[in-house]
Amino acid sequence: MPEKKMTIAQVKEVLSQINSEKDPIFLELKKDSRKGVQTLLKKWEAKKEKALQLIEHRHQMLLHENQLKEEGYHFIAGIDEVGRGPLAGPVVAAAVILPPDMPALQIDDSKKISLKMRNELYEVIMEKAVVGIGVVDNTIIDEINIYQATRKAMKEAVEALDPAPDALLIDAMQIAMDVKQISLIKGDAQSYSIAAASIVAKVYRDRLMEKYAEKFPNYQFENNAGYGTKAHLEGLEDYGITPIHRRSFEPIKSKLKIK
């Protein structure tokens, strides 16, 4: 009597437990001509390939961190900011120390990642990593300029870390701290830690702006995060300047002069 074949549902369950294409059960399933089985095998192989790509991505993005570890540094923080360009709201910086066992994830420049993925990664990073956040509001930005405000936010983010880092990887900046620093141009595309920080800063600031949108509903902050979109500029024309607008930024600066 021929051996009874597994049902498609059983094949799906078995494949969820297999980690290698050299597994004897996997090799046996490759011989199964049923379309449903072959479809499941293709999905398994695609998932496996994606996992391998993420492992390689993590490896490449940890080159700077691993180099610092070889030099004797232990707590390496990646730092990035978001919110230099908007007309309203704060500039936000994040500092992230990743654990040695950080999973291979789609951690990359936050601008390259979908909203859904950013939010998912944010939760993982906040759960597994050591995270510090610095927020500098629009009044301070107007007082000391956006560049200095960005450096201030970054410093605050680093100072919020526990344990304190002994080396910093920063996206295209230096900050006033007596600690080893490496500035990387487009660092969020080169460093896993900086990319993680870019995701944290982006999601954190976007959520802040969504709260501001509830208080100031005529500018669509929930959609534009304070950037000068058409809807935002129309809101300025129709409803004027809010307490979170940056008065040193155009066109707000010119509007104040006219008054």
BAFI-3210 file (N, C-alpha, C; in Angstrom, 3 decimals, decimal comma, padded with zeros to 6 digits):
// residues 259
n [1|2|3|4|5|6|7|8|9|10|11|12|13|14|15|16|17|18|19|20|21|22|23|24|25|26|27|28|29|30|31|32|33|34|35|36|37|38|39|40|41|42|43|44|45|46|47|48|49|50|51|52|53|54|55|56|57|58|59|60|61|62|63|64|65|66|67|68|69|70|71|72|73|74|75|76|77|78|79|80|81|82|83|84|85|86|87|88|89|90|91|92|93|94|95|96|97|98|99|100|101|102|103|104|105|106|107|108|109|110|111|112|113|114|115|116|117|118|119|120|121|122|123|124|125|126|127|128|129|130|131|132|133|134|135|136|137|138|139|140|141|142|143|144|145|146|147|148|149|150|151|152|153|154|155|156|157|158|159|160|161|162|163|164|165|166|167|168|169|170|171|172|173|174|175|176|177|178|179|180|181|182|183|184|185|186|187|188|189|190|191|192|193|194|195|196|197|198|199|200|201|202|203|204|205|206|207|208|209|210|211|212|213|214|215|216|217|218|219|220|221|222|223|224|225|226|227|228|229|230|231|232|233|234|235|236|237|238|239|240|241|242|243|244|245|246|247|248|249|250|251|252|253|254|255|256|257|258|259]
n.u [000,856|000,689|002,472|000,710|000,257|001,185|-001,208|-001,879|-002,051|-000,675|001,854|002,505|002,717|004,856|006,925|007,238|008,798|011,219|014,621|016,597|017,431|018,555|017,449|016,128|013,335|012,519|013,843|012,497|009,944|010,399|010,138|007,498|004,862|002,569|000,781|000,118|001,949|004,399|004,094|004,134|006,752|008,211|007,536|008,690|011,389|011,749|011,330|013,454|015,602|015,241|015,713|018,419|019,467|018,905|020,534|023,044|022,855|022,754|025,315|026,980|026,198|027,149|029,839|031,347|030,702|031,751|034,446|035,111|034,654|036,718|038,775|038,525|036,319|033,148|030,441|028,705|027,215|024,815|023,849|021,306|019,242|016,064|014,012|015,141|014,388|011,577|008,879|007,666|007,444|009,619|013,196|014,364|016,447|017,943|019,691|021,222|022,127|022,862|022,042|024,281|023,009|021,202|018,491|018,496|017,238|015,142|016,560|017,337|018,096|015,651|014,050|013,837|012,120|008,885|005,950|004,531|006,499|008,479|007,202|006,913|009,596|010,485|009,226|010,532|013,218|013,034|012,377|014,533|016,997|019,284|018,130|018,246|016,671|016,558|015,026|014,517|012,878|010,936|011,307|013,867|015,282|014,899|016,352|019,065|019,751|019,186|021,199|022,851|020,872|020,296|022,675|022,530|020,230|021,184|023,257|021,776|020,348|022,382|023,261|021,131|021,416|021,884|023,718|026,352|027,705|030,874|031,805|030,874|028,850|028,023|025,635|026,959|027,849|029,438|029,561|029,599|031,201|033,282|034,196|034,948|034,389|032,923|032,209|029,936|029,228|026,019|025,332|023,196|022,851|025,017|025,533|024,270|023,511|023,219|021,215|019,154|018,798|017,865|015,374|014,055|014,106|012,610|010,034|009,329|009,250|007,290|005,048|004,845|004,178|001,705|000,226|000,371|-001,141|-003,701|-004,087|-003,626|-005,409|-005,499|-003,422|-002,524|-000,537|-000,346|000,035|002,100|004,152|005,045|006,490|006,814|004,361|001,788|-000,764|-000,051|001,079|-001,140|-002,683|-001,209|-001,632|-004,397|-004,941|-002,849|000,139|001,255|002,022|004,011|005,406|008,383|009,912|012,163|012,369|011,704|008,541|007,694|009,191|009,214|006,502|006,144|007,654|006,169|003,938]
n.v [-001,207|002,149|004,908|007,351|010,641|013,850|016,333|019,550|021,511|020,243|020,080|022,783|023,342|021,673|022,791|025,197|024,497|023,793|024,544|024,384|023,855|021,460|019,674|016,437|016,008|018,277|017,859|015,620|016,649|018,265|016,540|016,195|016,576|018,069|021,064|022,834|022,133|022,736|025,484|026,293|025,543|027,307|029,730|029,295|029,176|031,774|033,252|032,301|033,247|036,003|036,249|035,557|037,669|039,785|039,104|039,419|042,133|043,211|042,432|043,973|046,520|046,673|047,046|049,324|049,469|047,002|047,354|049,334|047,867|046,013|047,698|048,041|049,313|049,296|050,104|051,269|053,895|054,758|057,708|059,895|062,396|064,069|066,448|068,932|070,547|071,288|073,755|073,950|072,720|070,538|069,730|066,455|064,066|060,826|058,366|055,263|052,219|049,169|045,756|042,883|040,689|041,636|041,216|040,234|042,584|044,771|047,191|050,357|053,446|055,660|056,962|055,271|053,331|051,932|053,414|051,579|049,588|051,134|051,739|049,170|048,372|050,330|049,593|047,165|047,995|049,781|047,958|046,128|047,494|049,931|053,096|056,588|059,779|063,028|066,174|069,256|072,224|074,540|077,178|077,259|076,527|078,841|080,600|079,704|078,751|076,278|074,404|074,392|073,699|071,138|069,801|070,110|068,584|066,063|065,734|065,691|063,344|061,419|061,783|060,753|058,048|054,886|052,203|054,731|055,648|054,649|055,237|056,972|056,883|059,031|060,672|062,516|064,666|066,361|066,350|068,248|066,622|064,730|062,158|059,294|059,821|059,203|060,563|060,022|060,427|060,339|058,445|056,876|055,060|053,509|052,486|050,237|050,992|053,808|053,884|052,641|054,586|056,645|055,691|055,557|058,294|059,439|058,166|058,842|061,674|062,061|061,087|062,938|065,188|064,401|064,576|067,327|068,065|067,554|069,585|071,834|071,962|072,867|072,692|070,320|068,777|066,130|064,843|066,178|066,583|069,047|070,135|072,340|071,994|072,353|072,359|073,019|075,590|076,934|076,799|078,465|080,905|081,209|080,866|081,784|082,025|079,463|078,586|076,663|077,140|077,928|080,848|081,938|080,891|081,016|080,959|082,302|084,119|086,403|087,013|087,833|090,165|091,762|092,249]
n.w [000,000|-000,974|000,521|002,336|001,208|002,589|003,503|001,965|003,926|005,992|004,852|004,746|007,486|008,179|006,646|007,961|010,057|009,044|008,391|006,528|003,112|002,647|004,254|004,789|004,584|003,208|000,781|-000,074|-000,410|-002,593|-004,666|-004,901|-007,026|-006,890|-007,424|-005,345|-003,359|-004,614|-004,899|-002,210|-001,591|-003,200|-001,974|000,509|-000,208|-001,198|001,114|002,636|001,109|001,389|004,122|004,224|002,754|004,490|006,623|005,437|004,852|007,464|008,314|006,583|007,372|009,909|009,918|010,714|013,442|014,304|013,760|015,613|017,944|017,744|018,270|020,935|022,033|023,696|024,178|021,781|020,220|017,806|016,136|015,062|013,464|013,012|011,372|010,657|008,511|008,606|008,974|011,346|014,735|016,751|016,572|016,513|018,003|018,072|019,936|019,745|021,159|020,055|020,897|021,154|020,023|018,164|015,981|012,465|010,581|008,561|008,909|008,050|006,313|007,374|005,529|003,412|004,083|004,516|006,077|007,695|008,115|009,391|011,822|012,895|013,152|014,898|017,314|017,848|018,079|020,258|022,213|022,324|022,226|023,724|024,198|023,655|023,634|022,274|022,377|020,927|021,051|018,953|019,880|020,976|018,713|017,194|018,727|018,771|016,256|013,662|013,152|015,468|017,264|016,439|017,082|019,825|020,437|019,704|021,571|023,936|023,509|023,597|026,222|027,557|027,500|029,065|029,725|029,543|026,390|024,916|022,483|019,499|016,620|014,163|012,142|009,834|011,506|014,298|017,838|020,912|022,950|025,115|023,903|021,935|018,519|015,367|012,330|009,810|006,435|005,073|006,983|007,869|005,894|006,083|008,592|010,961|013,527|013,336|011,407|012,836|014,771|013,155|012,428|014,922|015,675|013,595|013,772|016,391|016,255|014,261|015,581|017,629|016,102|015,158|017,473|017,869|015,716|016,539|018,335|016,805|014,253|011,584|009,772|008,825|010,116|010,812|008,455|007,086|008,882|009,673|007,600|004,737|003,051|000,494|001,719|004,330|004,015|003,062|005,345|007,002|005,711|006,026|008,763|010,266|012,365|014,551|018,024|017,748|015,455|013,600|013,978|012,852|010,373|006,868|005,120|007,365|008,858|007,180|007,167|009,786|009,764|008,058|009,594]
ca.u [000,000|001,531|002,454|-000,217|000,930|000,705|-002,102|-001,225|-001,968|000,408|003,109|002,743|003,154|006,187|007,877|007,484|009,774|012,450|015,537|017,603|016,972|019,175|016,657|015,593|011,907|012,440|014,263|011,420|008,844|010,760|009,718|006,028|004,478|001,345|000,974|000,067|003,224|005,449|003,879|004,630|008,212|008,719|007,383|009,713|012,692|011,792|011,488|014,827|016,487|015,098|016,388|019,859|019,785|018,881|021,748|024,154|022,643|023,193|026,776|027,581|025,859|027,819|031,292|031,941|030,558|032,682|035,796|035,276|034,765|038,074|039,670|038,346|035,121|032,113|029,091|028,790|025,898|024,547|023,057|020,743|018,205|015,049|013,296|015,881|013,766|010,188|008,561|007,042|007,789|010,989|014,144|014,456|017,588|017,936|020,950|020,857|023,152|022,238|022,587|025,052|022,141|020,137|018,084|018,708|015,988|015,239|016,977|017,981|017,692|014,205|013,353|013,702|011,258|007,467|005,420|004,223|007,757|009,122|006,533|007,243|011,002|010,562|008,855|011,600|014,403|012,763|012,340|015,778|018,192|019,343|017,740|018,116|016,019|016,699|014,030|014,754|011,679|011,084|011,791|015,332|015,773|014,926|017,381|020,463|019,752|018,832|022,398|023,212|019,777|020,468|023,777|022,016|019,341|022,034|023,945|020,771|020,035|023,511|023,279|020,016|021,743|022,403|025,013|026,889|028,521|032,295|032,094|029,687|028,776|027,070|025,329|027,464|028,009|030,221|028,911|030,524|031,328|034,615|034,050|035,329|033,323|033,159|031,145|029,770|028,315|024,936|025,582|022,052|022,963|026,276|025,643|023,050|023,157|022,707|019,927|018,182|018,523|017,056|014,005|013,500|013,878|011,529|008,740|009,060|008,844|006,010|003,978|004,703|003,466|000,306|-000,407|000,215|-002,228|-004,962|-004,177|-003,659|-005,923|-005,662|-002,149|-002,258|000,730|-000,353|000,468|003,321|005,143|005,544|007,164|006,057|003,511|000,750|-001,801|000,522|001,210|-002,506|-003,078|-000,540|-002,317|-005,770|-005,092|-001,725|001,264|000,967|003,158|005,083|006,086|009,741|009,848|013,382|012,288|010,815|008,074|007,165|009,995|008,732|005,147|006,277|008,159|005,045|003,084]
ca.v [000,000|003,341|005,806|008,462|011,940|014,896|017,339|020,840|022,167|019,578|020,506|024,159|023,263|021,066|023,771|026,240|023,962|023,456|025,682|024,167|023,175|020,134|018,820|015,295|016,190|019,288|017,213|014,722|017,480|018,772|015,542|016,184|017,345|018,843|022,505|023,479|021,872|023,492|026,896|026,461|025,443|028,564|030,740|029,004|029,563|033,242|033,716|031,960|034,175|037,310|036,156|035,594|039,039|040,619|038,777|040,080|043,573|043,504|042,296|045,140|047,734|046,643|047,096|050,384|049,050|045,903|047,916|049,981|046,816|045,471|048,692|048,007|050,024|048,333|050,656|052,114|054,476|055,424|058,916|060,571|063,376|064,357|067,688|070,178|071,356|071,738|075,113|073,870|071,576|070,417|068,807|065,297|063,183|059,560|057,648|053,854|051,190|047,890|044,597|041,991|039,719|042,317|040,406|040,739|043,224|045,746|048,464|051,126|054,841|055,687|057,474|054,177|052,313|052,302|053,812|050,364|048,959|052,003|051,560|047,834|048,379|051,201|048,809|046,186|048,720|050,283|046,818|045,376|048,330|051,054|054,243|057,925|060,710|064,451|067,004|070,697|072,821|075,627|078,425|077,132|076,577|080,256|081,301|079,307|078,287|074,872|073,556|074,238|072,996|069,726|069,304|070,062|067,427|064,877|065,620|065,279|061,933|060,628|061,893|059,967|056,626|054,201|052,797|055,783|055,081|055,014|055,637|057,457|056,944|060,121|060,986|063,771|065,752|066,154|067,025|068,709|065,632|064,139|060,724|058,912|060,093|059,030|061,184|059,324|061,023|059,386|057,379|055,971|054,037|052,809|051,946|049,656|051,788|055,105|053,628|052,408|055,899|057,425|055,174|055,993|059,741|059,708|057,731|059,643|063,027|061,986|060,920|064,245|066,088|063,962|065,158|068,763|068,203|067,579|070,901|072,826|071,078|073,508|072,718|068,934|068,307|064,663|064,360|066,824|066,631|070,406|070,619|073,378|071,519|073,288|072,437|073,728|077,005|077,474|076,968|079,681|082,062|081,332|080,825|082,436|081,297|078,810|078,618|075,714|077,521|078,458|082,230|082,283|080,226|081,578|082,346|082,823|085,290|087,547|087,338|088,605|091,504|092,521|092,698]
ca.w [000,000|-001,063|001,676|002,157|001,154|003,488|002,933|001,745|005,241|006,725|004,217|005,201|008,876|008,186|006,104|008,966|011,011|008,324|008,281|005,484|001,898|002,639|005,139|004,026|004,308|002,149|-000,462|-000,467|-000,889|-003,926|-005,647|-004,930|-008,217|-006,680|-007,596|-004,036|-002,672|-005,294|-004,552|-000,844|-001,636|-003,760|-000,933|001,523|-000,762|-001,262|002,493|003,016|000,400|002,036|005,420|003,954|002,346|005,693|007,390|004,749|005,067|008,832|008,341|005,934|008,126|011,219|009,724|011,541|014,838|014,582|013,773|016,918|018,962|017,639|018,874|022,378|022,500|024,073|024,072|020,585|019,933|016,536|016,393|013,894|013,806|012,013|011,645|010,397|007,476|008,766|009,412|012,667|015,570|017,243|015,969|017,397|017,769|018,799|020,085|019,912|021,354|019,722|021,605|020,269|019,359|017,428|014,828|011,108|010,204|007,475|009,493|006,996|006,299|007,613|004,340|002,455|004,679|004,564|007,383|008,452|008,514|010,386|013,108|013,394|013,566|016,081|018,500|018,098|018,552|021,606|023,131|022,419|022,284|024,666|023,378|024,244|022,709|022,582|021,689|021,078|020,453|017,979|020,495|021,073|017,324|016,801|019,515|018,543|014,861|013,523|013,234|016,874|017,919|016,095|017,917|021,197|020,524|019,665|022,859|024,925|023,255|024,103|027,686|028,088|027,413|030,247|030,056|028,683|025,315|024,868|021,103|018,806|015,160|013,976|010,747|009,252|012,476|015,515|018,953|021,949|024,010|025,184|023,660|020,579|017,566|013,936|011,548|008,535|005,466|004,813|007,946|008,017|004,855|006,312|009,942|011,536|014,707|012,889|010,754|013,908|015,367|012,202|012,519|016,209|015,640|012,644|014,316|017,592|015,861|013,551|016,574|018,274|015,196|015,125|018,669|017,600|014,738|017,290|018,970|015,721|013,196|010,274|009,038|008,402|010,675|010,854|007,140|006,577|009,960|009,827|006,395|004,052|001,969|000,051|002,759|005,474|003,647|003,022|006,736|007,492|005,126|006,513|010,221|010,918|012,952|015,836|018,961|017,424|014,218|013,733|013,527|012,109|009,081|005,857|004,956|008,627|009,207|006,384|007,635|011,039|009,414|007,469|010,694]
c.u [000,880|001,368|001,556|000,532|000,346|-000,275|-001,318|-001,051|-000,840|001,779|003,489|003,286|004,576|007,235|008,196|008,534|011,132|013,319|016,551|016,997|017,607|018,454|016,041|014,111|011,716|012,789|013,186|010,244|009,126|010,292|008,196|005,554|003,219|001,636|001,001|001,354|004,334|005,327|004,406|006,160|008,835|008,628|008,431|011,081|012,837|012,007|012,909|015,813|016,438|015,821|017,902|020,305|019,825|020,097|022,958|024,071|023,123|024,714|027,461|027,361|026,510|029,345|031,951|031,847|031,581|034,128|036,085|035,403|036,152|039,095|039,470|037,160|033,982|030,687|029,082|027,397|025,869|023,602|022,575|019,637|017,187|014,390|014,097|015,094|012,362|010,052|008,004|007,511|009,255|011,902|014,348|015,670|017,409|019,346|020,614|022,108|022,476|022,853|023,365|024,172|020,984|019,768|018,442|017,380|016,225|015,571|017,816|017,583|016,164|013,419|013,117|012,674|009,825|007,052|005,160|005,500|008,484|008,524|006,848|008,680|011,210|010,276|009,949|012,832|014,201|012,775|013,726|017,022|018,146|019,122|017,687|017,523|016,219|015,724|014,322|013,651|011,982|011,602|013,311|015,954|015,897|016,032|018,799|020,728|019,619|020,051|022,779|022,124|019,867|021,566|023,331|021,110|020,148|022,739|022,975|020,423|021,132|023,519|022,154|020,296|022,284|022,507|025,441|027,770|029,992|032,735|030,781|029,884|027,665|026,877|025,772|027,609|029,040|029,490|029,924|030,529|032,712|034,506|034,423|034,154|033,794|031,955|031,093|028,790|027,301|025,098|024,438|022,006|024,215|026,333|024,294|022,559|022,582|021,353|018,828|017,794|017,647|015,596|013,340|013,158|012,692|010,164|008,364|008,571|007,502|004,846|003,768|003,883|002,004|-000,452|-000,620|-000,930|-003,589|-005,186|-004,309|-004,101|-005,945|-004,418|-001,739|-000,891|000,809|000,115|001,814|004,425|005,769|006,290|006,220|005,281|002,474|-000,318|-001,310|000,599|-000,161|-003,037|-002,461|-001,243|-003,677|-005,869|-003,903|-000,734|000,870|002,179|004,273|005,782|007,441|009,789|011,086|013,399|011,364|009,775|007,547|007,883|009,495|007,323|005,211|006,761|007,036|004,137|003,761]
c.v [001,240|004,238|007,015|009,792|012,907|015,804|018,638|021,578|021,569|019,966|021,910|024,168|022,707|022,060|024,874|025,803|023,671|024,699|025,548|023,432|021,793|019,161|017,683|015,448|017,200|018,662|016,268|015,512|018,050|017,814|015,504|017,113|018,196|020,355|023,233|023,315|022,699|024,995|027,190|026,416|026,738|029,694|030,551|029,476|031,082|033,827|033,468|032,926|035,565|037,336|036,232|036,996|039,980|040,351|039,454|041,595|043,977|043,451|043,526|046,411|047,768|046,733|048,145|050,024|047,973|046,383|048,584|048,948|046,181|046,414|048,803|048,772|049,022|048,839|051,716|052,591|055,070|056,584|059,509|061,501|063,465|065,681|068,955|071,108|071,878|073,183|075,124|072,635|071,513|069,673|067,698|064,461|061,909|058,998|056,210|052,996|049,843|046,760|043,705|041,030|040,388|041,512|041,063|041,258|044,219|047,130|049,202|052,588|054,916|056,155|056,368|053,142|052,815|052,677|052,597|049,706|049,802|051,784|050,197|047,788|049,229|050,400|047,805|046,877|049,213|049,157|046,234|046,232|049,304|052,319|055,517|058,858|062,139|065,257|068,477|071,426|074,043|076,925|078,407|077,166|078,025|081,020|080,979|078,810|076,763|073,953|073,305|073,500|071,496|069,101|069,161|068,840|066,128|064,656|065,149|063,802|061,033|060,626|061,085|058,466|056,095|052,717|053,893|055,151|055,488|055,336|055,999|057,362|057,936|060,399|062,409|064,934|065,352|066,881|067,298|067,754|065,003|062,622|060,466|059,111|059,829|059,596|060,528|060,075|059,966|058,161|056,412|054,921|053,188|052,053|051,458|050,507|053,143|054,931|053,386|053,723|056,746|056,989|055,659|057,480|060,089|059,362|058,584|061,038|063,021|061,858|062,211|065,186|065,683|064,505|066,662|069,010|068,241|068,956|072,013|072,113|071,648|073,477|071,336|068,435|066,788|064,064|064,928|066,964|068,015|070,956|071,541|072,896|072,585|073,470|073,215|075,230|077,674|077,697|078,205|080,931|082,295|081,491|081,428|081,469|080,722|078,935|077,641|076,044|078,161|079,862|082,702|081,662|080,999|080,536|082,995|084,105|086,537|087,974|088,158|090,021|092,391|093,063|093,778]
c.w [000,000|000,165|001,374|002,189|002,179|002,760|002,747|003,071|006,068|006,165|004,703|006,619|008,958|007,703|007,114|009,985|010,364|008,138|007,157|004,298|001,767|003,573|004,311|003,673|003,182|000,800|-000,981|-001,045|-002,281|-005,025|-005,809|-006,058|-008,024|-006,724|-006,253|-003,265|-003,294|-005,016|-003,155|-000,792|-002,172|-002,730|000,161|001,041|-000,839|000,129|002,993|002,379|001,033|003,372|005,242|003,544|003,550|006,572|006,764|004,920|006,453|008,927|007,754|006,743|009,510|011,102|010,619|013,023|015,190|014,604|015,117|018,034|018,938|018,261|020,390|022,917|022,698|023,835|022,968|020,214|018,536|016,791|015,082|014,361|012,685|012,393|011,462|009,481|007,711|009,221|010,830|013,410|015,936|016,280|016,990|017,001|018,584|018,831|020,445|020,077|021,127|020,540|020,646|019,472|018,612|016,182|013,492|010,586|009,074|008,034|008,467|007,179|006,375|006,393|003,308|002,898|004,751|005,981|008,264|008,973|009,560|011,771|013,721|013,917|014,814|017,350|018,852|018,685|019,981|022,632|023,369|022,651|023,465|023,842|024,210|023,206|023,201|021,744|021,976|020,327|019,595|018,594|020,628|019,684|016,875|017,527|019,054|017,122|014,792|013,624|014,686|017,648|017,651|016,937|019,371|021,393|020,537|021,003|023,935|024,758|023,809|025,628|028,334|028,078|028,738|029,916|029,072|027,609|025,432|023,441|020,417|017,295|014,837|012,493|010,418|010,227|013,522|016,628|020,066|023,131|023,942|025,100|022,211|019,625|016,134|013,200|010,176|007,644|005,045|005,710|008,104|006,916|005,042|007,630|010,446|012,706|014,312|012,218|011,783|014,567|014,444|012,255|013,804|016,169|014,744|013,229|015,527|017,215|015,139|014,537|017,372|017,402|015,035|016,334|018,487|016,622|015,425|017,920|017,937|014,442|011,784|009,389|008,510|008,874|010,712|009,532|006,706|007,613|010,123|008,631|005,607|002,851|001,599|001,134|003,972|005,188|003,551|004,434|007,349|006,984|005,782|008,026|010,991|011,551|014,312|016,762|018,626|016,106|014,513|013,129|012,784|010,715|008,149|005,455|006,246|009,029|008,469|006,817|008,911|010,775|008,870|008,575|011,509]
res [m|p|e|k|k|m|t|i|a|q|v|k|e|v|l|s|q|i|n|s|e|k|d|p|i|f|l|e|l|k|k|d|s|r|k|g|v|q|t|l|l|k|k|w|e|a|k|k|e|k|a|l|q|l|i|e|h|r|h|q|m|l|l|h|e|n|q|l|k|e|e|g|y|h|f|i|a|g|i|d|e|v|g|r|g|p|l|a|g|p|v|v|a|a|a|v|i|l|p|p|d|m|p|a|l|q|i|d|d|s|k|k|i|s|l|k|m|r|n|e|l|y|e|v|i|m|e|k|a|v|v|g|i|g|v|v|d|n|t|i|i|d|e|i|n|i|y|q|a|t|r|k|a|m|k|e|a|v|e|a|l|d|p|a|p|d|a|l|l|i|d|a|m|q|i|a|m|d|v|k|q|i|s|l|i|k|g|d|a|q|s|y|s|i|a|a|a|s|i|v|a|k|v|y|r|d|r|l|m|e|k|y|a|e|k|f|p|n|y|q|f|e|n|n|a|g|y|g|t|k|a|h|l|e|g|l|e|d|y|g|i|t|p|i|h|r|r|s|f|e|p|i|k|s|k|l|k|i|k]
***
